[in-house]
């Protein structure tokens, strides 16, 4: 996961000059990052270019350069399975991609996004010692993609309540099958 952050920072892309750097939007979702978040990556990945592995499409940093910096990452993968099974697939992928860092998933709670789309709020802890991290993620599927919106920080620098506040400005619908 640290490699993902390094990739995002190295590939920092900026939205169009008139676009709000706090907003990510596509045909099936919109997320607005908090005002104090700084955009470090933003790219639109067409559905046909998504793979079966999560790939980051947008990232913001809160408190960049500070000891208590937190990262917000929006990741997607191609997923056409039942939406209610996406969280289990996310959990399986998280465990299998853990590279020995002691991944612990707990606190899986059903929820809804602002517009009523069903989702899960999941807590993931990984790493050890000074490198231990906590990720709070909202995960859902839209019929064509599995989506993860997550806040990651050092263990102790954020709480589930804080993460819910930071990640709450998200709406989603079923991905449209036809786009003009």
SULQUIMO-V851929 format. One record per residue. RES is the residue in one small letter. PSI is psi in degrees with one decimal (none if undefined). Layout:
BEGIN
{{RES/PSI} {RES/PSI}}
END
This chain:
BEGIN
{{x/-32.3} {x/-33.6} {x/-36.0} {x/-44.5} {x/-42.7} {x/-41.7} {x/-45.2} {x/-43.9} {x/-37.6} {x/-30.9} {x/20.9} {x/120.2} {x/142.7} {x/145.6} {x/174.2} {x/148.7} {x/-31.4} {x/-2.9} {x/148.7} {x/120.0} {x/-7.4} {x/-7.3} {x/131.4} {x/128.7} {x/145.8} {x/-175.2} {x/-16.2} {x/1.7} {x/160.3} {x/132.6} {x/136.4} {x/116.6} {x/157.1} {x/157.1} {x/-30.3} {x/6.3} {x/140.6} {x/124.1} {x/132.2} {x/-14.8} {x/139.0} {x/118.9} {x/143.0} {x/123.8} {x/112.8} {x/150.1} {x/-43.5} {x/-19.3} {x/-1.4} {x/140.7} {x/-174.3} {x/7.8} {x/142.5} {x/135.1} {x/136.1} {x/137.2} {x/-17.0} {x/149.5} {x/144.8} {x/155.4} {x/134.1} {x/131.1} {x/50.3} {x/140.0} {x/-1.7} {x/160.5} {x/-32.0} {x/27.7} {x/142.7} {x/144.6} {x/135.4} {x/125.2} {x/134.1} {x/119.1} {x/151.9} {x/157.0} {x/159.8} {x/129.3} {x/112.7} {x/8.4} {x/-178.5} {x/130.3} {x/-33.7} {x/-6.4} {x/-3.4} {x/-41.8} {x/-41.9} {x/-38.7} {x/-42.8} {x/-46.5} {x/-43.9} {x/-44.9} {x/-38.8} {x/-43.1} {x/-43.5} {x/-22.7} {x/13.3} {x/-4.2} {x/38.9} {x/15.1} {x/11.9} {x/55.4} {x/128.5} {x/121.4} {x/128.3} {x/174.4} {x/29.5} {x/115.3} {x/126.3} {x/145.0} {x/180.0} {x/149.3} {x/175.2} {x/-33.8} {x/11.2} {x/-3.0} {x/128.9} {x/142.3} {x/178.5} {x/145.5} {x/121.0} {x/138.0} {x/129.5} {x/128.8} {x/141.5} {x/164.9} {x/-179.0} {x/156.0} {x/-136.0} {x/-15.7} {x/5.0} {x/136.2} {x/155.6} {x/131.8} {x/129.0} {x/122.0} {x/143.2} {x/123.8} {x/137.5} {x/165.5} {x/145.1} {x/19.5} {x/-23.8} {x/-20.7} {x/151.4} {x/134.9} {x/138.5} {x/122.1} {x/115.4} {x/147.8} {x/128.9} {x/137.0} {x/174.0} {x/148.8} {x/130.3} {x/-13.2} {x/-10.3} {x/166.9} {x/166.0} {x/-37.9} {x/-42.7} {x/-42.9} {x/-42.3} {x/-38.4} {x/-44.1} {x/-35.4} {x/-2.4} {x/-23.4} {x/62.0} {x/136.8} {x/152.5} {x/155.6} {x/174.0} {x/135.8} {x/129.5} {x/134.9} {x/-28.3} {x/131.8} {x/127.0} {x/none}}
END
